[in-house]
Amino acid sequence: MPARVARSSGSSAADRWRGTGVRMLILQALDTAGAPLADYLVAIDTVGAGVGERVLVLDEGTGARQIVGSKDAPVRSVIVGIVDAVTTS
């Protein structure tokens, strides 16, 4: 699944990625109704998300590396937006 909605549950122990000042957050995946799933992931925060916020995560290595600007970066997941609302039809 290349993009997913998750909730920030805190920053990682390695809070700054490789001395670049890029923050990493621990995220809990959410289902389409907003209920927490068992999946957790660590993602680079490009939008300044806070703890407890719902975020849109790009969970696909090549696209994530393009966002951080490095084809060799050890990155899989990047927060690309803060979710205000989710509407399903």
C-alpha positions as a Markdown table, in Angstrom:
| # | Residue | x | y | z |
|---|---|---|---|---|
| 1 | Met | 0.0 | 0.0 | 0.0 |
| 2 | Pro | 1.9 | 3.1 | -1.2 |
| 3 | Ala | -0.1 | 5.7 | 0.8 |
| 4 | Arg | -1.9 | 5.3 | 4.1 |
| 5 | Val | -3.3 | 7.2 | 7.1 |
| 6 | Ala | -1.7 | 6.8 | 10.5 |
| 7 | Arg | -1.6 | 8.5 | 13.9 |
| 8 | Ser | 1.7 | 9.9 | 15.3 |
| 9 | Ser | 2.4 | 8.2 | 18.6 |
| 10 | Gly | 5.7 | 9.8 | 19.4 |
| 11 | Ser | 9.2 | 10.4 | 18.1 |
| 12 | Ser | 11.8 | 7.7 | 17.7 |
| 13 | Ala | 14.8 | 7.2 | 20.0 |
| 14 | Ala | 17.0 | 8.3 | 17.0 |
| 15 | Asp | 15.0 | 11.5 | 16.9 |
| 16 | Arg | 17.2 | 13.2 | 14.2 |
| 17 | Trp | 18.0 | 11.3 | 11.1 |
| 18 | Arg | 21.8 | 11.0 | 10.4 |
| 19 | Gly | 22.5 | 14.4 | 11.8 |
| 20 | Thr | 20.4 | 16.1 | 9.1 |
| 21 | Gly | 17.9 | 17.7 | 11.5 |
| 22 | Val | 15.1 | 15.5 | 9.9 |
| 23 | Arg | 12.8 | 14.2 | 12.6 |
| 24 | Met | 11.4 | 10.7 | 12.6 |
| 25 | Leu | 8.1 | 9.8 | 14.1 |
| 26 | Ile | 6.6 | 6.5 | 15.3 |
| 27 | Leu | 3.2 | 6.0 | 13.6 |
| 28 | Gln | 0.3 | 3.6 | 14.2 |
| 29 | Ala | -1.6 | 2.7 | 11.1 |
| 30 | Leu | -5.4 | 3.4 | 11.0 |
| 31 | Asp | -8.2 | 1.7 | 9.1 |
| 32 | Thr | -10.6 | 3.7 | 6.9 |
| 33 | Ala | -12.8 | 4.4 | 9.9 |
| 34 | Gly | -9.9 | 5.8 | 11.9 |
| 35 | Ala | -9.5 | 2.8 | 14.3 |
| 36 | Pro | -6.0 | 1.8 | 15.1 |
| 37 | Leu | -4.5 | -1.2 | 13.4 |
| 38 | Ala | -1.7 | -3.4 | 14.8 |
| 39 | Asp | 0.8 | -2.0 | 12.3 |
| 40 | Tyr | 3.4 | 0.5 | 13.4 |
| 41 | Leu | 6.1 | 2.2 | 11.3 |
| 42 | Val | 8.7 | 4.9 | 11.6 |
| 43 | Ala | 8.6 | 7.7 | 9.0 |
| 44 | Ile | 10.5 | 10.9 | 8.3 |
| 45 | Asp | 8.4 | 13.9 | 9.2 |
| 46 | Thr | 8.5 | 16.5 | 6.4 |
| 47 | Val | 5.5 | 18.5 | 7.6 |
| 48 | Gly | 6.1 | 19.1 | 11.3 |
| 49 | Ala | 3.4 | 16.8 | 12.6 |
| 50 | Gly | 2.7 | 16.7 | 16.3 |
| 51 | Val | 2.1 | 13.7 | 18.6 |
| 52 | Gly | -1.5 | 12.4 | 18.2 |
| 53 | Glu | -2.1 | 14.0 | 14.8 |
| 54 | Arg | -3.4 | 12.0 | 11.9 |
| 55 | Val | -1.0 | 12.0 | 9.0 |
| 56 | Leu | -0.8 | 10.9 | 5.4 |
| 57 | Val | 2.2 | 8.6 | 4.9 |
| 58 | Leu | 3.9 | 7.7 | 1.7 |
| 59 | Asp | 5.0 | 4.1 | 2.4 |
| 60 | Glu | 7.0 | 3.3 | -0.7 |
| 61 | Gly | 10.8 | 3.5 | -0.9 |
| 62 | Thr | 11.5 | 5.1 | -4.2 |
| 63 | Gly | 8.9 | 7.9 | -3.8 |
| 64 | Ala | 10.1 | 8.5 | -0.2 |
| 65 | Arg | 13.7 | 8.8 | -1.3 |
| 66 | Gln | 12.7 | 11.3 | -4.0 |
| 67 | Ile | 10.9 | 13.5 | -1.4 |
| 68 | Val | 14.0 | 13.6 | 0.8 |
| 69 | Gly | 16.2 | 14.2 | -2.3 |
| 70 | Ser | 18.5 | 11.2 | -2.1 |
| 71 | Lys | 18.4 | 8.1 | -4.3 |
| 72 | Asp | 20.6 | 6.2 | -1.8 |
| 73 | Ala | 18.8 | 7.2 | 1.5 |
| 74 | Pro | 17.8 | 4.4 | 3.7 |
| 75 | Val | 14.2 | 5.6 | 3.7 |
| 76 | Arg | 10.9 | 3.8 | 3.1 |
| 77 | Ser | 8.2 | 6.0 | 4.7 |
| 78 | Val | 7.7 | 9.8 | 4.7 |
| 79 | Ile | 4.9 | 11.9 | 6.2 |
| 80 | Val | 3.6 | 14.0 | 3.4 |
| 81 | Gly | 0.6 | 15.7 | 5.0 |
| 82 | Ile | -1.5 | 16.3 | 8.1 |
| 83 | Val | -5.1 | 14.9 | 7.7 |
| 84 | Asp | -7.9 | 17.3 | 8.7 |
| 85 | Ala | -10.7 | 15.0 | 7.8 |
| 86 | Val | -11.5 | 11.7 | 6.1 |
| 87 | Thr | -14.6 | 11.1 | 4.1 |
| 88 | Thr | -15.6 | 7.7 | 2.8 |
| 89 | Ser | -18.3 | 6.9 | 0.3 |
